[in-house]
Amino acid sequence: MEPTPKINLEQHDILPLLAPQGRTLDWLNTDDGNPYSLPNTARRSYLEAARIVPLRYRAATAQHPGIRRWVNDLVQEAFAAKEKRPAPAAVVRSGPSLLLLGSVGVGKTYQCYGALREMAVTGVVAQWTVVTAADLYARLQPRFGVDSETEFERHAKAPVLFIDDLGAGGKFSEHTENVNFRLINYRYDHQLPTLITSNLLPKELGARMGDRVASRLVEMCDRITMTGPDKRRGMAA
């Protein structure tokens, strides 16, 4: 395994991620020759996470205590599993899911990308797949030259999945309802960590998503309802 590049502050806003853990940039950039040491794993995981975080969210941090608890629970479970089954690194393979509800612009997506970045620097390996619900439905539309079932499995079996804006848009079609149920049911059955945002109110979940999906979401997810003004409009003003 080739050495992982060092992190520099000119390219990465990383100090706010390290501070809550009592760690420093010097710690993160420590290379003791062991590719699976905590600093080397954290540095490699952070750089992989940075590649999938959009430019707008490159400095995101998870500020909500409920989101921090979710991250900590997954991290602790990964390290506990590593102790039971000796392995080179702690890997997130299973655990609770999290559902963030709230109106447009309250910061749900920002918090989720913050969770992704903060989990990366803990020293666990978390293989994230990130998609908006609208993009997911589009990718899974049957069409020539595309194996939609393989594409579905890539998301359903992702070790950690972030679905943004579940339930957004107009009336659901048979296709979107089928995707919702198959995806949520698979991750529910296999206890795969899933981070979900939605503009729906809690009482709207059943009517919008269907009782089968809503029931599974309620059981598999911790739930956070975020409130506040539309921050995008505030920044524009």
C-alpha positions as CSV (number, residue, x, y, z in Angstrom):
1,M,0.0,0.0,0.0
2,E,1.5,3.3,-1.1
3,P,1.9,6.1,1.5
4,T,-1.1,8.3,1.9
5,P,-0.4,12.0,1.1
6,K,-0.2,14.5,4.0
7,I,-3.1,16.9,4.6
8,N,-2.5,20.6,4.3
9,L,-4.7,23.4,5.6
10,E,-4.6,25.4,2.3
11,Q,-6.7,22.7,0.6
12,H,-8.6,21.2,3.5
13,D,-10.6,22.8,6.3
14,I,-10.0,20.0,8.7
15,L,-9.2,21.5,12.1
16,P,-12.9,21.8,13.1
17,L,-13.2,18.0,12.5
18,L,-10.2,17.1,14.6
19,A,-10.8,19.5,17.5
20,P,-13.8,17.7,19.1
21,Q,-11.6,14.5,19.2
22,G,-8.7,16.3,20.8
23,R,-6.6,15.6,17.8
24,T,-4.3,17.8,15.8
25,L,-3.1,18.1,12.2
26,D,0.3,16.7,13.3
27,W,-1.5,13.6,14.6
28,L,-3.4,13.2,11.4
29,N,-0.2,13.5,9.3
30,T,1.8,11.0,11.4
31,D,3.1,8.1,9.3
32,D,4.6,5.3,11.4
33,G,4.9,2.9,8.5
34,N,1.8,1.0,9.5
35,P,-0.8,1.6,6.8
36,Y,-3.6,0.5,9.2
37,S,-2.6,2.8,12.1
38,L,-5.3,5.2,13.3
39,P,-3.7,8.3,11.7
40,N,-2.9,6.6,8.4
41,T,-6.4,5.1,8.2
42,A,-8.0,8.5,9.2
43,R,-6.0,10.4,6.6
44,R,-6.8,7.9,3.8
45,S,-10.5,7.8,4.8
46,Y,-10.6,11.6,4.9
47,L,-9.1,12.0,1.4
48,E,-11.6,9.4,0.0
49,A,-14.4,11.3,1.6
50,A,-13.2,14.6,0.3
51,R,-13.5,13.2,-3.3
52,I,-17.2,12.6,-2.9
53,V,-18.2,15.7,-1.0
54,P,-19.5,18.5,-3.4
55,L,-17.5,21.7,-3.4
56,R,-20.3,23.6,-1.7
57,Y,-20.0,21.3,1.4
58,R,-16.2,20.9,1.5
59,A,-16.1,22.6,4.9
60,A,-19.3,21.1,6.4
61,T,-19.3,20.0,10.0
62,A,-22.0,18.1,11.9
63,Q,-23.2,20.5,14.5
64,H,-26.4,18.9,15.6
65,P,-25.9,16.7,18.8
66,G,-28.2,14.0,17.4
67,I,-26.1,13.6,14.3
68,R,-22.9,13.5,16.3
69,R,-24.4,10.8,18.5
70,W,-25.2,8.8,15.3
71,V,-21.7,9.1,14.0
72,N,-20.2,8.1,17.4
73,D,-22.5,5.1,17.7
74,L,-21.4,3.8,14.3
75,V,-17.7,4.5,15.1
76,Q,-17.9,2.7,18.5
77,E,-19.7,-0.3,17.0
78,A,-17.0,-0.6,14.3
79,F,-14.2,-0.5,16.8
80,A,-16.0,-3.0,19.0
81,A,-16.4,-5.4,16.1
82,K,-12.7,-5.0,15.3
83,E,-11.8,-6.1,18.9
84,K,-14.1,-9.2,18.6
85,R,-12.9,-10.2,15.2
86,P,-9.2,-9.0,14.9
87,A,-8.8,-7.1,11.7
88,P,-6.3,-4.5,10.4
89,A,-8.9,-1.7,10.6
90,A,-12.3,-0.9,12.1
91,V,-14.9,-1.0,9.3
92,V,-18.5,0.3,9.4
93,R,-20.6,-2.7,8.3
94,S,-23.9,-2.4,10.2
95,G,-25.7,-0.2,12.7
96,P,-28.5,2.3,13.1
97,S,-29.8,4.6,10.4
98,L,-30.7,8.3,10.7
99,L,-33.6,10.3,9.2
100,L,-33.4,14.1,9.1
101,L,-36.7,15.8,8.5
102,G,-37.2,19.5,7.9
103,S,-38.3,22.2,5.5
104,V,-36.2,23.3,2.5
105,G,-33.0,25.2,3.4
106,V,-32.7,24.4,7.1
107,G,-29.3,22.7,6.6
108,K,-30.1,19.0,6.5
109,T,-27.7,18.3,3.6
110,Y,-24.9,20.3,5.1
111,Q,-25.2,18.4,8.4
112,C,-25.1,15.1,6.5
113,Y,-21.9,15.9,4.6
114,G,-20.5,17.1,7.9
115,A,-21.3,13.7,9.4
116,L,-19.5,12.0,6.4
117,R,-16.4,14.2,6.9
118,E,-16.3,13.8,10.7
119,M,-16.7,10.0,10.5
120,A,-13.7,9.9,8.1
121,V,-11.2,11.4,10.6
122,T,-12.1,9.0,13.5
123,G,-9.9,6.2,12.0
124,V,-12.7,3.9,10.9
125,V,-13.3,2.9,7.3
126,A,-16.7,3.8,6.0
127,Q,-17.4,3.2,2.3
128,W,-20.1,5.8,1.4
129,T,-22.4,5.9,-1.5
130,V,-24.2,9.3,-2.0
131,V,-27.2,10.0,-4.1
132,T,-30.3,12.2,-4.3
133,A,-33.6,10.4,-4.5
134,A,-34.3,12.1,-7.9
135,D,-31.0,10.9,-9.3
136,L,-31.6,7.4,-7.9
137,Y,-35.0,7.1,-9.6
138,A,-33.5,8.3,-12.9
139,R,-30.6,5.9,-12.7
140,L,-32.9,3.0,-12.1
141,Q,-35.3,3.7,-15.0
142,P,-35.1,0.7,-17.4
143,R,-33.3,1.7,-20.5
144,F,-31.2,0.3,-23.3
145,G,-27.6,-0.5,-22.4
146,V,-28.0,-0.1,-18.6
147,D,-28.4,-2.9,-16.2
148,S,-30.7,-1.3,-13.7
149,E,-30.6,-4.2,-11.3
150,T,-26.8,-4.0,-11.0
151,E,-27.3,-0.2,-10.4
152,F,-29.9,-0.9,-7.7
153,E,-27.7,-3.4,-5.9
154,R,-24.8,-0.9,-5.9
155,H,-27.0,1.4,-3.7
156,A,-28.9,-1.3,-1.8
157,K,-25.8,-3.0,-0.7
158,A,-23.6,0.1,0.0
159,P,-21.9,-0.2,3.4
160,V,-23.1,3.3,4.2
161,L,-25.7,5.1,2.1
162,F,-26.7,8.8,2.1
163,I,-30.0,9.5,0.3
164,D,-30.8,13.2,0.0
165,D,-34.4,14.5,-0.5
166,L,-36.3,11.3,-0.1
167,G,-40.0,12.0,-0.9
168,A,-39.4,15.2,-2.9
169,G,-41.2,16.0,-6.1
170,G,-44.6,15.3,-7.5
171,K,-46.9,12.3,-7.4
172,F,-45.0,9.0,-7.0
173,S,-45.1,6.6,-9.9
174,E,-45.2,2.8,-9.6
175,H,-41.5,2.9,-10.4
176,T,-40.5,5.2,-7.6
177,E,-42.7,3.4,-5.1
178,N,-41.1,0.1,-6.1
179,V,-37.6,1.6,-5.7
180,N,-38.4,3.1,-2.3
181,F,-39.7,-0.1,-0.9
182,R,-37.0,-2.5,-2.3
183,L,-34.2,-0.1,-1.2
184,I,-35.5,0.6,2.3
185,N,-36.6,-3.0,2.8
186,Y,-33.2,-4.4,1.9
187,R,-31.3,-2.0,4.1
188,Y,-33.8,-2.6,6.9
189,D,-33.4,-6.4,6.7
190,H,-29.6,-6.2,6.6
191,Q,-29.2,-3.4,9.2
192,L,-27.1,-1.3,6.9
193,P,-26.5,2.3,8.1
194,T,-28.5,4.7,6.0
195,L,-28.5,8.5,6.3
196,I,-31.7,10.1,4.8
197,T,-33.0,13.6,4.5
198,S,-36.5,14.5,3.6
199,N,-38.7,17.7,3.5
200,L,-41.7,15.7,4.7
201,L,-43.3,16.2,8.1
202,P,-43.3,13.1,10.4
203,K,-47.1,12.8,9.9
204,E,-46.7,12.9,6.1
205,L,-44.3,9.9,5.9
206,G,-47.0,7.2,5.6
207,A,-49.2,9.1,3.2
208,R,-46.3,10.1,1.0
209,M,-44.0,7.0,1.1
210,G,-46.6,4.3,1.8
211,D,-47.1,2.5,5.1
212,R,-44.7,-0.3,4.4
213,V,-41.8,2.1,3.8
214,A,-42.8,4.5,6.6
215,S,-43.0,1.6,9.1
216,R,-39.5,0.4,8.3
217,L,-38.1,3.9,8.5
218,V,-39.6,4.5,11.9
219,E,-38.0,1.3,13.2
220,M,-34.6,1.4,11.6
221,C,-33.9,5.2,11.9
222,D,-33.2,7.6,14.7
223,R,-35.2,10.7,13.8
224,I,-34.3,14.3,14.0
225,T,-36.6,17.2,13.0
226,M,-34.7,20.3,12.1
227,T,-36.4,23.7,12.1
228,G,-35.5,27.2,11.2
229,P,-35.6,29.6,8.2
230,D,-34.4,28.9,4.7
231,K,-30.6,29.6,5.0
232,R,-30.2,29.7,1.2
233,R,-32.6,32.6,0.9
234,G,-31.0,34.3,3.9
235,M,-27.6,34.1,2.2
236,A,-29.0,35.4,-1.1
237,A,-30.6,38.4,0.7
